[in-house]
Amino acid sequence: MKGAALALVAILVVGCGESASSYLQKSVDLEDKRMWAEAIAALDRALELDPGFVEAYASRCNLLRITRDFDGALADCNRAIELDSTLAFPYVNRGNVYDDRGSFELALADYDKAITLEPRAAGAFRNRGAAYHKHGDLELAVADYDKAIELDPGYAFAYLWRGNLYSDRADFELALTDYDKVIDIDPAFAEAYAGRARALIDTGDYAAALTAAEKAIQVDPDLAEGYYIRGLANAYLGDDDTALIDYDKAIELDPIHGLAIAARLRVYLRQGDGEAAVADAERMIELHPDAAIFYAFRGAAKAIAGDTAGAVADFDLARSKASDPEEIQLIEDFRSEVGL
């Protein structure tokens, strides 16, 4: 079966134009369709034809990062840099790998190196901004997004990420303006409609959020975030059954979409489905083993399912893991709500 699958991948990337550059372009086209394995296979072939093809190593590094093969990604980016240490984009791609692995300082060093090599590389500023954003340094993040946009006023991703930052900061008017700018640049940018929907939910305009989420799904039916946000809008509008269908689809498309799993968990708790809630709480604990609140959620789910002893043990464990006073109070309030 495995051999047949590999043969199919090979067939998909074979075509006219037997050159390394043509396979690099094939990989770009396949990546746009989220056909990760096929895109990687195209780059494998490019490197068979030209073992010194720097762009192919850097591009495969990025795809391997997306598919969570961080060791393979690092090996490819390192090889690209060994072949030509004067190019900026292999450092950007390696920085993204380091950031995804949690090596923030190494990521920053690579973004800084890319900017030194190419001071007008808008992508390097945008990616460094995303790293600052992820790690909570919003002022440095917005400065980098601003610089990326200054260098490339048509850079849709920079507006998207800046919109996400504004939304995180509760500057919803600014966020919506940036999402609208993304849509002006590229009306088929599904993530911008999803971001717009998320901001509208935070402002309490659930009907408009539902419309924006539906547009995101229309533009990209495989965008997990679109279904998650539409599920949230439906839940806020009081339709938990439809929300569950959307959360299920989001999780089908992205099995580690923690926000969708947590949202579905909350619906199960509201509906009194203890067993399903326990299963989702356990998935969240696998993803975030140090997050006290998910042990409390599992405790509540066990209480609903009739496992009082297990519920008490989970609430005690949640309390032992919590350190923030507000989180501790939330856990105690949650415990009281289920009568424990």
N, C-alpha and C positions, 0 to 999 in steps of 0.2 A: 504493500500500500504506500509506504514511504517512497519507494522508488518511482511509483506511478505519479505521485504528487510532484516529485522533483522533475520528472520528465515533462509534466504539464507546465511547470514554471519555465523550464527551458524553452518549450514551444512558444509560450506567451511572449518571450523576449526575443525570439529569433525573427528576423525579417531582413528587408533589404538594407543596404548600407552597412556592410560588415566592417565598421571602424569603431575605435574606442569612443570617439566623440558621439557617434550615433547612439551607442548604448547609454552614454551619459544622458543624452536627451530622452531616450526611452524611459530611463529611471525617473526623470523629472515628471514626465507625463503620467507614469504609473503612481508616483508619489501623490500627485494631485488627486488621484482616484483612491487614495489610501490603500493601495495594493502594495503593502510593505514588502512582503516576501518576493514578489515579482520585481519590484524596484531594486531590491538588494541583488537579486539574480542578474539583473541587467548590468549592475556595477561590477559584479563578479566577472562577467564576460568582458567588460571594458578593461578590467585589470589583467585578464588573461591576454588580451590583445596588446596592452601597453602597461607593463608592470611598473612604470615610472609615472603614471598618470595621477598627478597630485590632486586635481579636482575630484577624481573618482574616489580616492581614499577619503578626502574630506566629506564628500557627499555620503559615502557609505557609513562613515562615522556618525553622521547625523541620523541616518535611518536606523542604525543599530541602537542608538540612544533611544529613539522613539519606541523600538521594540524591546527596550529594557535590557539589552545585552551591553552592559556598560564596559565590561572588560574588552570585548571586541571593538566597541566604539573608541575606547582610549587607544587601543593598538593602532587603529586606522588613522586617527588624528595625529598620533605620535609619528607614524610613518610619513604622513603628509608634511609635517613640520621638518622631519629629517631630510626629505627630498628638497624642500624649499622653505627656509625659515623666514623669508622676506614677505610672504603672503599673509594678509590679515585674517582671512576667513577660516583657515584651519584652527587658529587660536580661538576665534569666536565659538566654533563648533565644539572644541575641546572644553572651553569654559562652560558651555551648556551641559556637557557630560558631568563635569565636576560639580556643577550646581545641583543637578538632579541626584547626584550621589551624596549630597550634603557637604561637599568640600568647598565651602563658600569662599575662603581666602584664596584657594587655588583658582577658583573660577574668576574672582576679581583680577588676579594677576594676569590671567589670559586675556580678559577683556581689555585691561590696561595696555597689554602688549600689542593687541590688535589696533587700538586707537593710536598708539605711538607709531606703528607702522603705516597706518592709514588714517590720519586725523579727520578725514571727511567720510569715514565709514559709518553711515547712519545705522546700519545693522548692529555694529558693535556697541554704540550708545544705547540702542533699544534693548539689546540683550543684557547689558550691564544694568540698565534701569530695571529690567524685570527681576534680576537677581537682588538688587537693593529692595525692590518692592516686596518680593517673597520673604525677605528677612526683616521687614518692618521699617526700613529706613526710607520713609515716603518722600522726604524732602530731596534726598539725593536721587531717588527714583524719578521724580517728576522733572528734575533738572536734566536728567539724561533723556527722558522722553521728549522734553522740549527741544533739546539739542538735535535729536534724531529728526524731528519735524522741521527744524530750521534748515538742516542739511538736505532734507528730502521732503518738501511740502506735500507730496503725493504718497507718502509712506503710510498705507492704511494700518499696518500692524502697530505702528507707533501710536496712532490715534486710538486704536482699540485698547492697547495696554494702558494708555493714559486715562482713557475712559473708565477702565476697570479700577484704576487707582482712585480716581475721583469718586467712584461709586463706593469703594471701600472706606473712603474718608467722609462719606455721606454728603458730598457735594454733587447732588443728583442732577442739578441743572447743567453743570459743567460736563458731567458724565454723558448726559443725553446729547449735548452738543457735539461731543467727540464721536459718539456712536453714529449720529446723523452724518458727520463728516466722512466716516468710514463708508457709509452707505452711498454717499455722493460719489466717492472715489470708485467704489465697487459695489453695485447694487446686488451682487450675488455673494456677498460676504456674510455667511450665515451667522458667524460668531457675533457680529455687530448687532443683529436682530436679537440674539439671545442676551447679549449684554444690556441692550435697551429694555428687554422684558424684565431682566433682573432688577434694574434700577427702578422701573415702574412699580414692581412689587414692593420695593422698599419705600416708595412714596405712597403706597396704598391704592394705586390705580390698577386694580386686579384685572378689570375687563380689558384695558389697553395692554396690559402685560400679556394676557392670553392671546390677543391679536398679534403682538410682536413675536411671541414664542411660536405661534402657528406659522408665521412667515419664515422664521428660522428653519423650521422643519420642512417647509415647502421648498426652500432653497437647497437644503442639505438633509435629506431623509435619514442620513447616518450620523447626524450630530447628536450625541448623547445629551449634551447640555441643553439642547432645545427641548427634548422630552422632559428632562428634569425640571426646567423652568416652567414648562406648560403644566406639569404635575403640581408644582407649587401654586400656580395661579388657580388651577381647578380646586385645590384644597382650600385656599383662602376664599374661594367663591362657594364653598360648602359642598363640593362634589368629590368626596373622598374616593368613591368607587372609580371614577374616571382618572383621578390622580394616581391611584394604584396602577392602572394600566400604563400610564406614562412613566412612572418610576420603574416598572418592570422592563419597559422598552429601553430606558436609559441604562439600566444595569445589564441588560442583554448586550447592548452595544459597548459598554465599558464596565466590565465586572468589578472594577475597583473604584467606581464612582462613589466615593464615601458620602457625599452630600445626598445623592439619590437613595443610598441604602439607609442613611439616617432618617431621611424624610419618610421613606416607606415604613420604617420602624415606628415612627410617631403615629402614622395612620393605623397600623396594626394595634398599637396601644389604645388609641381612641375607639377602635372597633371591638376591643376585647379579645383579639386573637393572640393569646399568650404564646402559643407554640411558634407561630410565625415571627412574633416580635423577638422571642428568645433567639431564633436563628439569625435574624438580622443584627441583633445586639452582639452576638458572637462574631459575626463578620466584621463589625466595627472594631471590636476588641482586637481581632487579628491585625487590622490595619493600623490601629492606634492603641497598642497595649498599655501605654502609660496614661491614657485619658480617663480620669476617674468617672466622668459623667456616663460613659457607656456601661460601666459596671452597675451604676445606678439604674440605667435603662434596663439592663438584663434583670436586675433585681425586681423592678416593677413588672416586667414581663413574666417572671417566674411566679410572682404573687398572683397575677391574673390567671396563670395556668394551674394554680393550686399548690405550687411548691413553696410553702411558707419558709421552710428551713433554708432552702437554696436562696430565696429572696433576701432573708435576713443576712446570710453570709455575704451576698453580693453588695448589699448596702453597707455592711461593715467594711468590706474591701474598698468600696468607692470612697468611704470616709477616710480610710487610712492613706489612700493615694492622693487625696485632695489637699492642697496647701493654701489656695486662695480663699479668703473668708467668704467672698460672694459665692464661690463654687461650693464651699462647704454648706452654706445656708440653702443653696438650691437643692443639694442632695438631701438635706434634712427635710425640706419642704416636700420634695418628691416622695420621700419615705412616708411622710404623714399622709399624703394624698392616697396612698394605697393601704393605709391602716396598719403600718408597721412602726 
